[in-house]
């Protein structure tokens, strides 16, 4: 049986259970079970490789000791074991990140996890289906990665709070162009389920790892933070799947929840698609400089990314059009970005890349810290010939970036090409000077000068244009509100 049909069978079983309501709970239920199964598969490998291996959690909670026997405990007995023994024990483990890091990972994974299923017989059926997947088989593990991403896409259909699954083509293109190397600190401050981190791990492993010591180095260079419990658990599991034995660098928390000034500038590489369109809770903006305070999540993350990069550190960040053309605080943030970093390339993505979750147009900003921006190259990625829009069944593919990757730079080696040498303007690429950007009050929303303005009647395009206009109107309202509040407060001060 294929992995995809196993996953479908598991979802069908969960639909019969009265305790599991909706996709989010189904994914949450499957996630902690997958975590335990993958954790145990890795444990068995570590026990085989290392003498005097110390078990990070009590042995009776390993998957092999309660789940692998298809005729094992079931019904009320299984529910009692899980609800009254396994969950309470793992949640209350007394473990330290230093002395028992894998135990710490297990405790963190279960900190907010929950068993939704109320029928122990159905739960046993689900566990038996999971036992059909062998995570020690490398082919099956990689195939499972694809299925795993499909499950995540299903969860994202609501697309709430501007959090969208980043298509694999986008993550792979970004990582390819950023080219993280062995030993470099790689960070995603809003890592979600770990798509960027997994892709970066694979890139370094395939291009720079040659020894067991190299592999140990690689495991320690991946870092991420995720605010929500379920994506954090999925990211941790994703890292285990990729062979990271102790993914303690995947933190569960809000990256924006501490003063910007308290961060060290020590990160080599940042690859991220921070949430956009949402607003942060009251008080979070106080962690940022007074003139840069906003509750728009993407704007706060952009400030944080610039802050934590080390000198010559490099970043690629997915941001909406609203960041490009927005005014007020957005203008100040863009000026700060270009004063402190060389914003060398903006790749403009087709508006349906994130369909069906959003029609908001997005861009990838590539920048390096330490030198101010002098010129910005723009590259507009077109839709493939004959394609009106990307969608769930026909997503963007890596080959859709081929022309952009070939244009990126000239040279005989990949390193020379990535150095951005001898770039040429063409129908999709153009260069803009910092003087022109300043004259436009840091409005980065540049139209392609080589393309005539087309009047189209495609509903997706019209909807995207409508959203862009609404965002522009909202930005002006916010600016006007700020001016009025400032004027009124000044007037009040004068009357005292």
Buried (B, 14 or more C-beta within 10 A) or exposed (E): EEBEEBBEBBBEBBEEBEBBEEBEBBBBBBBBBBBBBBBBBBBBBBEEEEEEEEBBBEEEBBBEEBBBEEEBBBEEEBBEBBBEEBBEBBBEBEBEEEEBBBBBBBBBBBEBBBBBBEBBBBBBBBBBBBBBBEBEEEEBBEBBBEBBBEBBBBBBEEBEEBBBBBBBBBBBBBBBBBBBBBEBBBBBBBBBBBBBBBBBBBBBBEEBBEEEEBBEBBBEBBBBBBBBBBBBBBBBBBBBBBBBBBBBBBBBEBBBEEEBEEBEEEBBBBBBBBBBBBBBEEEBBEBBEEEBBBBBBBBBBBBBBBBBBBEEBBBBBBBBBBBBBBBBBBBBBBBBBBEBBBBBBBBBBBBBBBBBBBBBBBBBBBBBBEEEBEBBBBBBBBBEEEBEBBEEEEBBBBEBBEBBBEBBBBBEEBEEBBEBEEBEEEEBBBEBEBEEBEEEEBBBBBEBEEEEEEEEEEEBBEBBBEBBEEBBEEBEEBBEEEEEEEEEEEEEEEEE
